[in-house]
């Protein structure tokens, strides 16, 4: 989940899932004009991870959990909204929604599935 070429230590390999830009991520990125009725406008973050596999037929929305610890030491756990292989690589793509009340600044991430945890990586949340 870490990006080795980043100037920040433990920086996550992550993009905004709608705009395809790197962090800092804004909490809300879906313009009101494009939001479907009933769809929240919070940003979706796309992470790229290695060594994470699900059992055949397993629902990623129930099996893959992203734990976030923000600058205020608040802990958020959200289920992945999408999980899939990245073609021609050994990476998996995990998409999750940023919580409404996450604090701005650095946020540590840990991916959990089947009782196993990833290494800790960091993203930045914009004001």
N, CA, C and O atoms as a GROMACS GRO file, in nm:
protein
  508
    1UNK      N    1   0.082  -0.118   0.000
    1UNK     CA    2   0.000   0.000   0.000
    1UNK      C    3   0.087   0.125   0.000
    1UNK      O    4   0.036   0.234  -0.030
    2UNK      N    5   0.215   0.115   0.032
    2UNK     CA    6   0.302   0.231   0.032
    2UNK      C    7   0.355   0.258  -0.108
    2UNK      O    8   0.373   0.167  -0.189
    3UNK      N    9   0.378   0.386  -0.134
    3UNK     CA   10   0.440   0.426  -0.259
    3UNK      C   11   0.586   0.456  -0.230
    3UNK      O   12   0.618   0.554  -0.163
    4UNK      N   13   0.674   0.373  -0.280
    4UNK     CA   14   0.816   0.385  -0.247
    4UNK      C   15   0.881   0.511  -0.302
    4UNK      O   16   0.981   0.558  -0.246
    5UNK      N   17   0.827   0.569  -0.411
    5UNK     CA   18   0.889   0.686  -0.472
    5UNK      C   19   0.843   0.817  -0.410
    5UNK      O   20   0.890   0.923  -0.450
    6UNK      N   21   0.753   0.814  -0.315
    6UNK     CA   22   0.700   0.935  -0.255
    6UNK      C   23   0.801   1.000  -0.163
    6UNK      O   24   0.880   0.931  -0.098
    7UNK      N   25   0.800   1.135  -0.156
    7UNK     CA   26   0.889   1.203  -0.062
    7UNK      C   27   0.845   1.187   0.083
    7UNK      O   28   0.924   1.211   0.175
    8UNK      N   29   0.720   1.147   0.106
    8UNK     CA   30   0.670   1.125   0.242
    8UNK      C   31   0.692   0.980   0.281
    8UNK      O   32   0.667   0.890   0.200
    9UNK      N   33   0.736   0.956   0.402
    9UNK     CA   34   0.752   0.818   0.445
    9UNK      C   35   0.614   0.757   0.464
    9UNK      O   36   0.524   0.823   0.514
   10UNK      N   37   0.597   0.634   0.424
   10UNK     CA   38   0.471   0.560   0.437
   10UNK      C   39   0.355   0.622   0.361
   10UNK      O   40   0.240   0.600   0.398
   11UNK      N   41   0.382   0.698   0.256
   11UNK     CA   42   0.275   0.759   0.177
   11UNK      C   43   0.203   0.650   0.098
   11UNK      O   44   0.267   0.569   0.031
   12UNK      N   45   0.071   0.649   0.104
   12UNK     CA   46  -0.008   0.546   0.035
   12UNK      C   47  -0.009   0.570  -0.116
   12UNK      O   48  -0.007   0.684  -0.162
   13UNK      N   49  -0.011   0.461  -0.191
   13UNK     CA   50  -0.032   0.469  -0.335
   13UNK      C   51  -0.182   0.485  -0.353
   13UNK      O   52  -0.256   0.386  -0.354
   14UNK      N   53  -0.229   0.611  -0.368
   14UNK     CA   54  -0.372   0.640  -0.368
   14UNK      C   55  -0.407   0.753  -0.462
   14UNK      O   56  -0.327   0.844  -0.487
   15UNK      N   57  -0.530   0.746  -0.515
   15UNK     CA   58  -0.584   0.850  -0.603
   15UNK      C   59  -0.728   0.878  -0.564
   15UNK      O   60  -0.795   0.792  -0.506
   16UNK      N   61  -0.776   0.998  -0.598
   16UNK     CA   62  -0.919   1.025  -0.588
   16UNK      C   63  -0.984   0.940  -0.697
   16UNK      O   64  -0.945   0.949  -0.813
   17UNK      N   65  -1.083   0.860  -0.662
   17UNK     CA   66  -1.142   0.764  -0.756
   17UNK      C   67  -1.224   0.831  -0.866
   17UNK      O   68  -1.251   0.768  -0.968
   18UNK      N   69  -1.264   0.956  -0.849
   18UNK     CA   70  -1.340   1.027  -0.951
   18UNK      C   71  -1.251   1.116  -1.036
   18UNK      O   72  -1.261   1.116  -1.159
   19UNK      N   73  -1.163   1.191  -0.970
   19UNK     CA   74  -1.081   1.290  -1.040
   19UNK      C   75  -0.943   1.239  -1.079
   19UNK      O   76  -0.874   1.303  -1.159
   20UNK      N   77  -0.902   1.124  -1.024
   20UNK     CA   78  -0.771   1.064  -1.051
   20UNK      C   79  -0.655   1.157  -1.017
   20UNK      O   80  -0.556   1.162  -1.090
   21UNK      N   81  -0.667   1.231  -0.907
   21UNK     CA   82  -0.559   1.316  -0.858
   21UNK      C   83  -0.510   1.261  -0.725
   21UNK      O   84  -0.582   1.190  -0.655
   22UNK      N   85  -0.387   1.294  -0.693
   22UNK     CA   86  -0.328   1.249  -0.566
   22UNK      C   87  -0.374   1.336  -0.452
   22UNK      O   88  -0.439   1.439  -0.472
   23UNK      N   89  -0.338   1.294  -0.332
   23UNK     CA   90  -0.376   1.373  -0.216
   23UNK      C   91  -0.298   1.505  -0.211
   23UNK      O   92  -0.194   1.517  -0.276
   24UNK      N   93  -0.347   1.601  -0.136
   24UNK     CA   94  -0.450   1.591  -0.033
   24UNK      C   95  -0.589   1.575  -0.094
   24UNK      O   96  -0.623   1.637  -0.196
   25UNK      N   97  -0.670   1.488  -0.030
   25UNK     CA   98  -0.805   1.460  -0.076
   25UNK      C   99  -0.904   1.550  -0.004
   25UNK      O  100  -0.897   1.567   0.118
   26UNK      N  101  -0.995   1.607  -0.078
   26UNK     CA  102  -1.105   1.683  -0.018
   26UNK      C  103  -1.212   1.583   0.025
   26UNK      O  104  -1.230   1.480  -0.038
   27UNK      N  105  -1.283   1.615   0.133
   27UNK     CA  106  -1.387   1.524   0.181
   27UNK      C  107  -1.501   1.510   0.080
   27UNK      O  108  -1.558   1.402   0.064
   28UNK      N  109  -1.532   1.619   0.012
   28UNK     CA  110  -1.641   1.618  -0.087
   28UNK      C  111  -1.580   1.651  -0.222
   28UNK      O  112  -1.519   1.757  -0.240
   29UNK      N  113  -1.596   1.560  -0.319
   29UNK     CA  114  -1.542   1.588  -0.453
   29UNK      C  115  -1.645   1.575  -0.564
   29UNK      O  116  -1.620   1.617  -0.676
   30UNK      N  117  -1.760   1.517  -0.535
   30UNK     CA  118  -1.861   1.499  -0.639
   30UNK      C  119  -1.941   1.628  -0.648
   30UNK      O  120  -2.010   1.664  -0.553
   31UNK      N  121  -1.933   1.699  -0.762
   31UNK     CA  122  -2.011   1.823  -0.776
   31UNK      C  123  -2.160   1.795  -0.764
   31UNK      O  124  -2.209   1.691  -0.808
   32UNK      N  125  -2.232   1.888  -0.703
   32UNK     CA  126  -2.375   1.870  -0.681
   32UNK      C  127  -2.447   1.840  -0.812
   32UNK      O  128  -2.542   1.762  -0.813
   33UNK      N  129  -2.404   1.900  -0.920
   33UNK     CA  130  -2.465   1.880  -1.052
   33UNK      C  131  -2.460   1.734  -1.095
   33UNK      O  132  -2.551   1.686  -1.164
   34UNK      N  133  -2.355   1.661  -1.055
   34UNK     CA  134  -2.336   1.522  -1.098
   34UNK      C  135  -2.385   1.418  -0.998
   34UNK      O  136  -2.390   1.299  -1.029
   35UNK      N  137  -2.421   1.462  -0.879
   35UNK     CA  138  -2.462   1.368  -0.776
   35UNK      C  139  -2.601   1.313  -0.808
   35UNK      O  140  -2.695   1.389  -0.830
   36UNK      N  141  -2.612   1.183  -0.810
   36UNK     CA  142  -2.741   1.118  -0.832
   36UNK      C  143  -2.825   1.131  -0.705
   36UNK      O  144  -2.770   1.139  -0.595
   37UNK      N  145  -2.957   1.132  -0.719
   37UNK     CA  146  -3.042   1.137  -0.599
   37UNK      C  147  -3.007   1.022  -0.503
   37UNK      O  148  -2.996   0.907  -0.544
   38UNK      N  149  -2.990   1.056  -0.378
   38UNK     CA  150  -2.958   0.956  -0.278
   38UNK      C  151  -2.811   0.920  -0.270
   38UNK      O  152  -2.771   0.844  -0.181
   39UNK      N  153  -2.729   0.974  -0.359
   39UNK     CA  154  -2.584   0.946  -0.358
   39UNK      C  155  -2.513   1.058  -0.285
   39UNK      O  156  -2.533   1.175  -0.318
   40UNK      N  157  -2.431   1.024  -0.187
   40UNK     CA  158  -2.360   1.129  -0.117
   40UNK      C  159  -2.244   1.178  -0.202
   40UNK      O  160  -2.200   1.109  -0.294
   41UNK      N  161  -2.196   1.295  -0.173
   41UNK     CA  162  -2.093   1.360  -0.255
   41UNK      C  163  -1.952   1.341  -0.198
   41UNK      O  164  -1.857   1.400  -0.250
   42UNK      N  165  -1.937   1.260  -0.094
   42UNK     CA  166  -1.804   1.242  -0.034
   42UNK      C  167  -1.708   1.177  -0.132
   42UNK      O  168  -1.747   1.100  -0.220
   43UNK      N  169  -1.581   1.212  -0.115
   43UNK     CA  170  -1.476   1.158  -0.200
   43UNK      C  171  -1.463   1.008  -0.182
   43UNK      O  172  -1.482   0.955  -0.072
   44UNK      N  173  -1.430   0.942  -0.290
   44UNK     CA  174  -1.392   0.801  -0.287
   44UNK      C  175  -1.243   0.796  -0.315
   44UNK      O  176  -1.195   0.856  -0.411
   45UNK      N  177  -1.171   0.725  -0.231
   45UNK     CA  178  -1.027   0.712  -0.247
   45UNK      C  179  -0.997   0.573  -0.299
   45UNK      O  180  -1.054   0.474  -0.254
   46UNK      N  181  -0.906   0.567  -0.395
   46UNK     CA  182  -0.865   0.442  -0.457
   46UNK      C  183  -0.723   0.410  -0.412
   46UNK      O  184  -0.630   0.485  -0.441
   47UNK      N  185  -0.707   0.299  -0.341
   47UNK     CA  186  -0.577   0.253  -0.295
   47UNK      C  187  -0.532   0.136  -0.380
   47UNK      O  188  -0.614   0.064  -0.437
   48UNK      N  189  -0.402   0.116  -0.388
   48UNK     CA  190  -0.346   0.003  -0.460
   48UNK      C  191  -0.263  -0.078  -0.361
   48UNK      O  192  -0.168  -0.027  -0.301
   49UNK      N  193  -0.300  -0.205  -0.344
   49UNK     CA  194  -0.238  -0.290  -0.243
   49UNK      C  195  -0.189  -0.420  -0.306
   49UNK      O  196  -0.234  -0.462  -0.412
   50UNK      N  197  -0.095  -0.483  -0.237
   50UNK     CA  198  -0.044  -0.615  -0.276
   50UNK      C  199  -0.084  -0.717  -0.170
   50UNK      O  200  -0.115  -0.682  -0.057
   51UNK      N  201  -0.082  -0.842  -0.210
   51UNK     CA  202  -0.101  -0.954  -0.118
   51UNK      C  203  -0.234  -0.952  -0.046
   51UNK      O  204  -0.242  -0.989   0.072
   52UNK      N  205  -0.338  -0.910  -0.113
   52UNK     CA  206  -0.471  -0.913  -0.054
   52UNK      C  207  -0.563  -0.986  -0.150
   52UNK      O  208  -0.589  -0.939  -0.261
   53UNK      N  209  -0.612  -1.100  -0.108
   53UNK     CA  210  -0.701  -1.179  -0.192
   53UNK      C  211  -0.824  -1.217  -0.112
   53UNK      O  212  -0.819  -1.231   0.011
   54UNK      N  213  -0.933  -1.234  -0.182
   54UNK     CA  214  -1.057  -1.278  -0.119
   54UNK      C  215  -1.084  -1.422  -0.159
   54UNK      O  216  -1.029  -1.472  -0.258
   55UNK      N  217  -1.168  -1.487  -0.083
   55UNK     CA  218  -1.210  -1.622  -0.118
   55UNK      C  219  -1.304  -1.616  -0.237
   55UNK      O  220  -1.373  -1.515  -0.255
   56UNK      N  221  -1.310  -1.720  -0.320
   56UNK     CA  222  -1.401  -1.720  -0.435
   56UNK      C  223  -1.544  -1.691  -0.391
   56UNK      O  224  -1.596  -1.753  -0.298
   57UNK      N  225  -1.608  -1.596  -0.459
   57UNK     CA  226  -1.746  -1.561  -0.431
   57UNK      C  227  -1.766  -1.471  -0.310
   57UNK      O  228  -1.879  -1.434  -0.279
   58UNK      N  229  -1.658  -1.436  -0.242
   58UNK     CA  230  -1.671  -1.352  -0.122
   58UNK      C  231  -1.703  -1.208  -0.161
   58UNK      O  232  -1.647  -1.155  -0.257
   59UNK      N  233  -1.790  -1.145  -0.086
   59UNK     CA  234  -1.832  -1.007  -0.112
   59UNK      C  235  -1.731  -0.910  -0.054
   59UNK      O  236  -1.714  -0.906   0.068
   60UNK      N  237  -1.662  -0.830  -0.138
   60UNK     CA  238  -1.562  -0.737  -0.087
   60UNK      C  239  -1.623  -0.630   0.002
   60UNK      O  240  -1.555  -0.576   0.089
   61UNK      N  241  -1.750  -0.597  -0.020
   61UNK     CA  242  -1.816  -0.493   0.060
   61UNK      C  243  -1.832  -0.537   0.205
   61UNK      O  244  -1.860  -0.454   0.291
   62UNK      N  245  -1.814  -0.666   0.232
   62UNK     CA  246  -1.824  -0.716   0.369
   62UNK      C  247  -1.692  -0.770   0.422
   62UNK      O  248  -1.678  -0.790   0.542
   63UNK      N  249  -1.597  -0.793   0.334
   63UNK     CA  250  -1.472  -0.858   0.374
   63UNK      C  251  -1.354  -0.763   0.388
   63UNK      O  252  -1.263  -0.790   0.467
   64UNK      N  253  -1.353  -0.653   0.314
   64UNK     CA  254  -1.238  -0.562   0.314
   64UNK      C  255  -1.276  -0.435   0.391
   64UNK      O  256  -1.370  -0.364   0.355
   65UNK      N  257  -1.201  -0.409   0.497
   65UNK     CA  258  -1.228  -0.294   0.583
   65UNK      C  259  -1.108  -0.201   0.581
   65UNK      O  260  -0.994  -0.245   0.595
   66UNK      N  261  -1.134  -0.072   0.564
   66UNK     CA  262  -1.030   0.029   0.569
   66UNK      C  263  -1.042   0.102   0.703
   66UNK      O  264  -1.144   0.163   0.732
   67UNK      N  265  -0.937   0.094   0.782
   67UNK     CA  266  -0.933   0.165   0.911
   67UNK      C  267  -0.854   0.294   0.890
   67UNK      O  268  -0.742   0.291   0.839
   68UNK      N  269  -0.914   0.405   0.930
   68UNK     CA  270  -0.850   0.536   0.919
   68UNK      C  271  -0.833   0.595   1.058
   68UNK      O  272  -0.924   0.590   1.140
   69UNK      N  273  -0.716   0.650   1.084
   69UNK     CA  274  -0.690   0.719   1.211
   69UNK      C  275  -0.645   0.860   1.174
   69UNK      O  276  -0.537   0.879   1.119
   70UNK      N  277  -0.731   0.959   1.207
   70UNK     CA  278  -0.702   1.095   1.163
   70UNK      C  279  -0.613   1.170   1.262
   70UNK      O  280  -0.566   1.112   1.361
   71UNK      N  281  -0.590   1.297   1.235
   71UNK     CA  282  -0.501   1.380   1.317
   71UNK      C  283  -0.550   1.396   1.461
   71UNK      O  284  -0.471   1.424   1.551
   72UNK      N  285  -0.680   1.378   1.483
   72UNK     CA  286  -0.736   1.389   1.617
   72UNK      C  287  -0.745   1.252   1.686
   72UNK      O  288  -0.808   1.238   1.791
   73UNK      N  289  -0.680   1.153   1.627
   73UNK     CA  290  -0.682   1.015   1.676
   73UNK      C  291  -0.822   0.953   1.676
   73UNK      O  292  -0.848   0.858   1.750
   74UNK      N  293  -0.911   1.008   1.595
   74UNK     CA  294  -1.041   0.944   1.575
   74UNK      C  295  -1.020   0.824   1.483
   74UNK      O  296  -0.944   0.831   1.387
   75UNK      N  297  -1.087   0.715   1.514
   75UNK     CA  298  -1.075   0.594   1.434
   75UNK      C  299  -1.205   0.574   1.357
   75UNK      O  300  -1.314   0.577   1.415
   76UNK      N  301  -1.192   0.554   1.227
   76UNK     CA  302  -1.306   0.526   1.140
   76UNK      C  303  -1.280   0.394   1.072
   76UNK      O  304  -1.168   0.368   1.027
   77UNK      N  305  -1.380   0.309   1.062
   77UNK     CA  306  -1.369   0.186   0.985
   77UNK      C  307  -1.481   0.184   0.884
   77UNK      O  308  -1.599   0.193   0.919
   78UNK      N  309  -1.444   0.171   0.757
   78UNK     CA  310  -1.542   0.166   0.649
   78UNK      C  311  -1.516   0.044   0.563
   78UNK      O  312  -1.401   0.003   0.544
   79UNK      N  313  -1.622  -0.013   0.510
   79UNK     CA  314  -1.607  -0.124   0.418
   79UNK      C  315  -1.567  -0.072   0.281
   79UNK      O  316  -1.605   0.038   0.242
   80UNK      N  317  -1.491  -0.151   0.209
   80UNK     CA  318  -1.456  -0.116   0.071
   80UNK      C  319  -1.582  -0.113  -0.013
   80UNK      O  320  -1.671  -0.198   0.004
   81UNK      N  321  -1.590  -0.017  -0.102
   81UNK     CA  322  -1.702  -0.010  -0.195
   81UNK      C  323  -1.671  -0.087  -0.323
   81UNK      O  324  -1.761  -0.129  -0.396
   82UNK      N  325  -1.542  -0.102  -0.350
   82UNK     CA  326  -1.501  -0.175  -0.470
   82UNK      C  327  -1.367  -0.241  -0.442
   82UNK      O  328  -1.283  -0.186  -0.370
   83UNK      N  329  -1.348  -0.358  -0.499
   83UNK     CA  330  -1.224  -0.433  -0.482
   83UNK      C  331  -1.204  -0.514  -0.609
   83UNK      O  332  -1.291  -0.594  -0.645
   84UNK      N  333  -1.092  -0.493  -0.677
   84UNK     CA  334  -1.068  -0.568  -0.802
   84UNK      C  335  -0.920  -0.571  -0.836
   84UNK      O  336  -0.841  -0.490  -0.787
   85UNK      N  337  -0.884  -0.665  -0.918
   85UNK     CA  338  -0.746  -0.680  -0.964
   85UNK      C  339  -0.714  -0.571  -1.066
   85UNK      O  340  -0.800  -0.532  -1.146
   86UNK      N  341  -0.590  -0.523  -1.061
   86UNK     CA  342  -0.541  -0.429  -1.161
   86UNK      C  343  -0.473  -0.513  -1.268
   86UNK      O  344  -0.375  -0.583  -1.240
   87UNK      N  345  -0.524  -0.508  -1.389
   87UNK     CA  346  -0.475  -0.595  -1.496
   87UNK      C  347  -0.324  -0.581  -1.517
   87UNK      O  348  -0.268  -0.472  -1.508
   88UNK      N  349  -0.262  -0.692  -1.544
   88UNK     CA  350  -0.120  -0.702  -1.577
   88UNK      C  351  -0.028  -0.656  -1.465
   88UNK      O  352   0.086  -0.616  -1.490
   89UNK      N  353  -0.076  -0.661  -1.340
   89UNK     CA  354   0.007  -0.627  -1.224
   89UNK      C  355  -0.024  -0.727  -1.112
   89UNK      O  356  -0.111  -0.812  -1.126
   90UNK      N  357   0.049  -0.714  -1.003
   90UNK     CA  358   0.017  -0.794  -0.885
   90UNK      C  359  -0.058  -0.710  -0.781
   90UNK      O  360  -0.060  -0.744  -0.663
   91UNK      N  361  -0.121  -0.602  -0.827
   91UNK     CA  362  -0.191  -0.510  -0.738
   91UNK      C  363  -0.342  -0.534  -0.738
   91UNK      O  364  -0.400  -0.582  -0.835
   92UNK      N  365  -0.402  -0.500  -0.625
   92UNK     CA  366  -0.547  -0.497  -0.613
   92UNK      C  367  -0.588  -0.353  -0.587
   92UNK      O  368  -0.516  -0.278  -0.519
   93UNK      N  369  -0.702  -0.315  -0.640
   93UNK     CA  370  -0.754  -0.180  -0.622
   93UNK      C  371  -0.865  -0.185  -0.516
   93UNK      O  372  -0.956  -0.267  -0.525
   94UNK      N  373  -0.856  -0.098  -0.416
   94UNK     CA  374  -0.956  -0.089  -0.310
   94UNK      C  375  -1.010   0.054  -0.313
   94UNK      O  376  -0.934   0.150  -0.306
   95UNK      N  377  -1.143   0.068  -0.324
   95UNK     CA  378  -1.206   0.199  -0.323
   95UNK      C  379  -1.292   0.210  -0.198
   95UNK      O  380  -1.369   0.119  -0.166
   96UNK      N  381  -1.279   0.322  -0.128
   96UNK     CA  382  -1.358   0.346  -0.008
   96UNK      C  383  -1.399   0.492   0.000
   96UNK      O  384  -1.341   0.578  -0.067
   97UNK      N  385  -1.498   0.519   0.082
   97UNK     CA  386  -1.555   0.653   0.099
   97UNK      C  387  -1.494   0.721   0.221
   97UNK      O  388  -1.480   0.659   0.326
   98UNK      N  389  -1.457   0.849   0.207
   98UNK     CA  390  -1.409   0.925   0.322
   98UNK      C  391  -1.526   0.961   0.412
   98UNK      O  392  -1.630   1.006   0.363
   99UNK      N  393  -1.512   0.943   0.542
   99UNK     CA  394  -1.619   0.978   0.636
   99UNK      C  395  -1.641   1.130   0.644
   99UNK      O  396  -1.549   1.208   0.619
  100UNK      N  397  -1.762   1.169   0.679
  100UNK     CA  398  -1.796   1.312   0.690
  100UNK      C  399  -1.711   1.385   0.792
  100UNK      O  400  -1.668   1.497   0.767
  101UNK      N  401  -1.686   1.323   0.905
  101UNK     CA  402  -1.623   1.394   1.016
  101UNK      C  403  -1.473   1.370   1.029
  101UNK      O  404  -1.416   1.398   1.134
  102UNK      N  405  -1.409   1.318   0.925
  102UNK     CA  406  -1.265   1.295   0.932
  102UNK      C  407  -1.193   1.431   0.936
  102UNK      O  408  -1.232   1.523   0.865
  103UNK      N  409  -1.091   1.442   1.019
  103UNK     CA  410  -1.018   1.568   1.036
  103UNK      C  411  -0.921   1.591   0.920
  103UNK      O  412  -0.875   1.497   0.856
  104UNK      N  413  -0.893   1.717   0.894
  104UNK     CA  414  -0.794   1.751   0.792
  104UNK      C  415  -0.654   1.720   0.844
  104UNK      O  416  -0.631   1.716   0.965
  105UNK      N  417  -0.562   1.699   0.752
  105UNK     CA  418  -0.424   1.667   0.788
  105UNK      C  419  -0.391   1.524   0.751
  105UNK      O  420  -0.461   1.462   0.671
  106UNK      N  421  -0.285   1.471   0.810
  106UNK     CA  422  -0.244   1.334   0.782
  106UNK      C  423  -0.343   1.235   0.839
  106UNK      O  424  -0.400   1.256   0.946
  107UNK      N  425  -0.363   1.126   0.766
  107UNK     CA  426  -0.453   1.020   0.809
  107UNK      C  427  -0.383   0.887   0.782
  107UNK      O  428  -0.342   0.861   0.669
  108UNK      N  429  -0.370   0.804   0.884
  108UNK     CA  430  -0.309   0.672   0.868
  108UNK      C  431  -0.415   0.571   0.827
  108UNK      O  432  -0.528   0.574   0.876
  109UNK      N  433  -0.378   0.482   0.737
  109UNK     CA  434  -0.468   0.380   0.684
  109UNK      C  435  -0.413   0.241   0.710
  109UNK      O  436  -0.292   0.218   0.705
  110UNK      N  437  -0.504   0.149   0.738
  110UNK     CA  438  -0.471   0.008   0.749
  110UNK      C  439  -0.584  -0.068   0.682
  110UNK      O  440  -0.701  -0.040   0.708
  111UNK      N  441  -0.550  -0.163   0.596
  111UNK     CA  442  -0.651  -0.246   0.530
  111UNK      C  443  -0.661  -0.377   0.608
  111UNK      O  444  -0.559  -0.435   0.645
  112UNK      N  445  -0.783  -0.424   0.634
  112UNK     CA  446  -0.803  -0.548   0.708
  112UNK      C  447  -0.895  -0.640   0.628
  112UNK      O  448  -0.998  -0.598   0.576
  113UNK      N  449  -0.856  -0.764   0.620
  113UNK     CA  450  -0.939  -0.868   0.558
  113UNK      C  451  -0.897  -1.002   0.617
  113UNK      O  452  -0.778  -1.029   0.634
  114UNK      N  453  -0.995  -1.084   0.650
  114UNK     CA  454  -0.970  -1.218   0.705
  114UNK      C  455  -0.881  -1.216   0.828
  114UNK      O  456  -0.802  -1.307   0.849
  115UNK      N  457  -0.893  -1.111   0.909
  115UNK     CA  458  -0.814  -1.104   1.031
  115UNK      C  459  -0.669  -1.066   1.009
  115UNK      O  460  -0.590  -1.064   1.104
  116UNK      N  461  -0.632  -1.034   0.885
  116UNK     CA  462  -0.495  -0.992   0.854
  116UNK      C  463  -0.495  -0.842   0.828
  116UNK      O  464  -0.592  -0.787   0.778
  117UNK      N  465  -0.384  -0.777   0.862
  117UNK     CA  466  -0.371  -0.634   0.849
  117UNK      C  467  -0.258  -0.599   0.753
  117UNK      O  468  -0.157  -0.669   0.747
  118UNK      N  469  -0.276  -0.490   0.680
  118UNK     CA  470  -0.170  -0.440   0.592
  118UNK      C  471  -0.072  -0.357   0.673
  118UNK      O  472  -0.091  -0.335   0.793
  119UNK      N  473   0.032  -0.312   0.607
  119UNK     CA  474   0.120  -0.215   0.668
  119UNK      C  475   0.043  -0.082   0.681
  119UNK      O  476  -0.062  -0.065   0.619
  120UNK      N  477   0.094   0.009   0.760
  120UNK     CA  478   0.031   0.140   0.777
  120UNK      C  479   0.082   0.233   0.668
  120UNK      O  480   0.202   0.239   0.641
  121UNK      N  481  -0.012   0.305   0.606
  121UNK     CA  482   0.024   0.404   0.505
  121UNK      C  483  -0.051   0.533   0.537
  121UNK      O  484  -0.148   0.532   0.613
  122UNK      N  485  -0.006   0.642   0.479
  122UNK     CA  486  -0.061   0.774   0.512
  122UNK      C  487  -0.115   0.842   0.387
  122UNK      O  488  -0.055   0.836   0.280
  123UNK      N  489  -0.231   0.909   0.404
  123UNK     CA  490  -0.284   1.000   0.303
  123UNK      C  491  -0.305   1.134   0.372
  123UNK      O  492  -0.301   1.142   0.495
  124UNK      N  493  -0.329   1.237   0.293
  124UNK     CA  494  -0.356   1.369   0.350
  124UNK      C  495  -0.496   1.412   0.312
  124UNK      O  496  -0.540   1.393   0.198
  125UNK      N  497  -0.567   1.470   0.411
  125UNK     CA  498  -0.703   1.519   0.391
  125UNK      C  499  -0.696   1.671   0.388
  125UNK      O  500  -0.641   1.734   0.478
  126UNK      N  501  -0.754   1.729   0.283
  126UNK     CA  502  -0.753   1.875   0.265
  126UNK      C  503  -0.866   1.939   0.345
  126UNK      O  504  -0.968   1.876   0.371
  127UNK      N  505  -0.847   2.066   0.382
  127UNK     CA  506  -0.955   2.137   0.453
  127UNK      C  507  -1.076   2.158   0.362
  127UNK      O  508  -1.176   2.217   0.404
   0.00000   0.00000   0.00000
